Amino acid sequence: MTRWLRCFWADEAVWFYFELDTDGCVIRPVELQEPGNKALTAASLAEWQEAQSDGRLADYECVYGLTAELPISEWEGHDPQWLSANEFEVVWSTARRQLQDRQRRHPS
């Protein structure tokens, strides 16, 4: 069963949003920097894997960031707030637009 959550890491002033598969592995991470909810990451594991096999992983990570490597249960210091699918999708789509717009304005 897919689940969605968010947690805030005060040390970095970053909100982490995660879509998790049944094993707790991150399918789609979103990172938003406070103040202002500036998108840092909005990656997709499926897209990341495709970019890796196509030899364009560096380009993908330049735009969308990195995917999480550990299941969420192995991360310390998180106090999760569970979200609905809709709540996650709003954050996901907003962050993706921000990152894509930033890439269009400042291509590498």
Backbone as CSV, one residue per row, in Angstrom:
resi,resn,N_x,N_y,N_z,CA_x,CA_y,CA_z,C_x,C_y,C_z
1,MET,0.831,-1.173,0.000,0.000,0.000,0.000,0.887,1.251,0.000
2,THR,0.611,2.151,-0.890,1.353,3.405,-0.983,0.927,4.322,0.159
3,ARG,1.926,5.005,0.741,1.669,5.951,1.832,2.424,7.243,1.550
4,TRP,1.965,8.324,2.173,2.565,9.636,1.986,2.757,10.275,3.339
5,LEU,3.877,10.962,3.509,4.142,11.629,4.777,5.037,12.826,4.557
6,ARG,5.123,13.632,5.609,6.074,14.739,5.596,6.691,14.837,6.980
7,CYS,7.887,15.409,7.027,8.543,15.688,8.296,9.438,16.905,8.107
8,PHE,9.679,17.601,9.188,10.481,18.821,9.151,11.779,18.572,9.886
9,TRP,12.894,18.914,9.254,14.195,18.823,9.888,14.658,20.234,10.168
10,ALA,14.549,20.615,11.423,14.834,21.988,11.842,16.286,22.380,11.592
11,ASP,17.216,21.451,11.750,18.638,21.770,11.554,18.905,22.348,10.171
12,GLU,18.168,21.858,9.181,18.356,22.312,7.806,17.216,23.202,7.328
13,ALA,16.197,23.379,8.174,14.998,24.150,7.814,14.398,23.636,6.506
14,VAL,14.246,22.304,6.431,13.743,21.659,5.218,12.561,20.764,5.576
15,TRP,11.494,20.889,4.776,10.380,19.955,4.817,10.698,18.831,3.854
16,PHE,10.573,17.603,4.304,10.733,16.416,3.467,9.364,15.781,3.291
17,TYR,8.978,15.559,2.050,7.735,14.876,1.708,8.122,13.592,1.005
18,PHE,7.455,12.501,1.364,7.801,11.213,0.776,6.562,10.445,0.349
19,GLU,6.653,9.843,-0.826,5.712,8.812,-1.231,6.445,7.492,-1.021
20,LEU,5.840,6.581,-0.259,6.493,5.326,0.117,5.758,4.133,-0.458
21,ASP,6.530,3.113,-0.838,5.895,1.862,-1.253,5.598,1.017,-0.010
22,THR,5.115,-0.193,-0.198,4.707,-1.032,0.938,5.868,-1.405,1.857
23,ASP,7.098,-1.385,1.332,8.267,-1.716,2.144,8.869,-0.493,2.835
24,GLY,8.269,0.682,2.635,8.797,1.893,3.243,9.884,2.557,2.421
25,CYS,10.118,2.069,1.205,11.117,2.688,0.324,10.503,3.900,-0.365
26,VAL,11.329,4.909,-0.549,10.857,6.160,-1.128,10.714,6.019,-2.638
27,ILE,9.508,6.314,-3.118,9.226,6.287,-4.558,9.426,7.686,-5.138
28,ARG,8.919,8.691,-4.409,9.075,10.085,-4.842,9.354,10.956,-3.618
29,PRO,10.534,11.577,-3.566,10.837,12.524,-2.503,10.673,13.961,-2.989
30,VAL,10.274,14.823,-2.077,10.220,16.261,-2.320,10.902,16.927,-1.136
31,GLU,11.760,17.904,-1.410,12.389,18.693,-0.354,12.078,20.155,-0.607
32,LEU,11.592,20.828,0.437,11.257,22.248,0.354,12.019,23.002,1.421
33,GLN,12.796,24.002,1.015,13.605,24.815,1.924,12.774,25.958,2.483
34,GLU,12.813,26.139,3.791,12.186,27.288,4.451,13.195,28.424,4.490
35,PRO,12.792,29.657,4.517,11.418,30.111,4.350,11.032,30.096,2.872
36,GLY,9.762,30.076,2.618,9.257,30.222,1.262,9.004,28.946,0.497
37,ASN,9.294,27.793,1.092,9.054,26.519,0.409,9.719,26.430,-0.959
38,LYS,10.994,26.817,-1.024,11.753,26.707,-2.270,12.049,25.233,-2.551
39,ALA,11.622,24.771,-3.712,11.832,23.370,-4.081,13.316,23.085,-4.287
40,LEU,13.801,22.056,-3.596,15.178,21.593,-3.765,15.221,20.282,-4.542
41,THR,14.225,19.436,-4.295,14.155,18.115,-4.907,12.704,17.756,-5.182
42,ALA,12.451,17.139,-6.306,11.165,16.515,-6.614,11.475,15.405,-7.612
43,ALA,12.059,14.342,-7.112,12.540,13.259,-7.960,11.562,12.086,-7.939
44,SER,11.747,11.209,-8.887,10.939,10.000,-8.997,11.895,8.828,-9.180
45,LEU,11.727,7.800,-8.382,12.596,6.636,-8.494,12.525,6.026,-9.892
46,ALA,11.322,5.914,-10.455,11.176,5.336,-11.806,11.902,6.183,-12.850
47,GLU,11.744,7.507,-12.765,12.440,8.395,-13.708,13.949,8.326,-13.513
48,TRP,14.382,8.269,-12.255,15.802,8.193,-11.930,16.410,6.930,-12.522
49,GLN,15.711,5.802,-12.360,16.211,4.539,-12.911,16.284,4.588,-14.435
50,GLU,15.279,5.194,-15.055,15.273,5.326,-16.518,16.428,6.220,-16.978
51,ALA,16.637,7.324,-16.286,17.736,8.231,-16.637,19.082,7.537,-16.456
52,GLN,19.191,6.729,-15.418,20.439,5.998,-15.185,20.706,5.028,-16.332
53,SER,19.679,4.264,-16.762,19.914,3.325,-17.863,20.148,4.002,-19.196
54,ASP,19.618,5.213,-19.355,19.810,5.953,-20.602,21.089,6.788,-20.616
55,GLY,21.827,6.780,-19.521,23.069,7.546,-19.459,22.868,9.041,-19.292
56,ARG,21.731,9.460,-18.750,21.478,10.895,-18.553,21.153,11.222,-17.101
57,LEU,21.736,10.438,-16.202,21.466,10.599,-14.777,21.916,11.965,-14.258
58,ALA,23.069,12.432,-14.684,23.566,13.739,-14.221,22.595,14.853,-14.608
59,ASP,22.067,14.806,-15.827,21.097,15.815,-16.261,19.820,15.747,-15.436
60,TYR,19.341,14.543,-15.170,18.131,14.374,-14.381,18.332,14.938,-12.969
61,GLU,19.422,14.560,-12.324,19.677,15.011,-10.957,19.909,16.513,-10.885
62,CYS,20.436,17.093,-11.945,20.645,18.540,-11.994,19.315,19.287,-11.903
63,VAL,18.283,18.740,-12.499,16.966,19.382,-12.487,16.156,18.962,-11.267
64,TYR,16.043,17.658,-11.018,15.089,17.146,-10.033,15.700,16.701,-8.706
65,GLY,17.013,16.612,-8.630,17.659,16.210,-7.390,17.826,14.703,-7.288
66,LEU,18.220,14.285,-6.107,18.519,12.880,-5.845,17.312,12.164,-5.266
67,THR,17.303,10.855,-5.413,16.293,10.051,-4.743,16.869,9.548,-3.426
68,ALA,16.001,9.210,-2.501,16.441,8.693,-1.201,16.959,7.269,-1.378
69,GLU,17.979,6.922,-0.602,18.578,5.599,-0.744,18.102,4.606,0.304
70,LEU,17.641,5.082,1.449,17.250,4.198,2.537,15.739,4.185,2.707
71,PRO,15.204,3.075,3.189,13.781,3.113,3.565,13.571,4.132,4.682
72,ILE,12.418,4.749,4.711,12.145,5.817,5.672,12.284,5.334,7.109
73,SER,12.026,4.074,7.387,12.141,3.559,8.750,13.578,3.603,9.267
74,GLU,14.546,3.708,8.366,15.944,3.741,8.769,16.465,5.162,8.976
75,TRP,15.627,6.160,8.741,16.052,7.544,8.908,15.805,7.950,10.343
76,GLU,16.788,8.574,10.956,16.633,9.027,12.337,16.081,10.440,12.376
77,GLY,15.429,10.762,13.477,15.030,12.137,13.736,13.814,12.611,12.972
78,HIS,13.024,11.709,12.420,11.833,12.168,11.716,10.603,11.929,12.588
79,ASP,9.716,12.886,12.557,8.437,12.790,13.255,7.366,12.945,12.182
80,PRO,6.966,11.844,11.557,6.126,11.949,10.360,4.710,12.449,10.639
81,GLN,4.248,13.220,9.679,2.849,13.632,9.625,2.295,12.973,8.366
82,TRP,1.304,12.122,8.533,0.759,11.381,7.399,-0.101,12.295,6.542
83,LEU,-0.035,12.099,5.243,-0.748,12.925,4.262,-1.670,12.060,3.420
84,SER,-2.617,12.702,2.781,-3.438,12.017,1.779,-2.681,12.061,0.445
85,ALA,-3.131,11.249,-0.487,-2.541,11.267,-1.828,-2.681,12.644,-2.454
86,ASN,-3.840,13.274,-2.284,-4.054,14.613,-2.855,-3.119,15.643,-2.257
87,GLU,-2.927,15.612,-0.953,-2.015,16.569,-0.312,-0.608,16.414,-0.876
88,PHE,-0.155,15.167,-1.043,1.169,14.940,-1.601,1.244,15.425,-3.042
89,GLU,0.235,15.121,-3.847,0.248,15.492,-5.268,0.322,17.006,-5.468
90,VAL,-0.331,17.768,-4.613,-0.258,19.238,-4.712,1.179,19.696,-4.480
91,VAL,1.811,19.173,-3.442,3.204,19.538,-3.155,4.115,19.078,-4.280
92,TRP,3.931,17.845,-4.738,4.747,17.267,-5.810,4.667,18.104,-7.084
93,SER,3.462,18.397,-7.541,3.312,19.120,-8.804,3.830,20.551,-8.697
94,THR,3.642,21.191,-7.552,4.161,22.549,-7.353,5.689,22.543,-7.376
95,ALA,6.292,21.598,-6.686,7.758,21.510,-6.647,8.322,21.190,-8.033
96,ARG,7.690,20.295,-8.760,8.165,19.970,-10.104,8.138,21.193,-11.015
97,ARG,7.046,21.964,-10.935,6.958,23.187,-11.755,8.074,24.157,-11.386
98,GLN,8.311,24.344,-10.097,9.382,25.251,-9.664,10.727,24.817,-10.234
99,LEU,11.033,23.541,-10.127,12.322,23.044,-10.607,12.435,23.146,-12.127
100,GLN,11.371,22.837,-12.840,11.392,22.941,-14.298,11.516,24.396,-14.744
101,ASP,10.792,25.303,-14.075,10.893,26.733,-14.396,12.295,27.250,-14.124
102,ARG,12.880,26.836,-13.020,14.243,27.255,-12.674,15.224,26.768,-13.729
103,GLN,15.045,25.533,-14.204,15.936,24.977,-15.235,15.795,25.747,-16.543
104,ARG,14.576,26.119,-16.910,14.356,26.884,-18.146,15.009,28.264,-18.049
105,ARG,14.940,28.885,-16.889,15.535,30.225,-16.716,17.057,30.172,-16.628
106,HIS,17.580,29.085,-16.059,19.024,28.973,-15.832,19.531,27.596,-16.277
107,PRO,19.484,27.312,-17.566,19.973,26.000,-18.014,21.445,25.825,-17.701
108,SER,21.821,24.597,-17.399,23.246,24.351,-17.071,24.086,24.195,-18.295
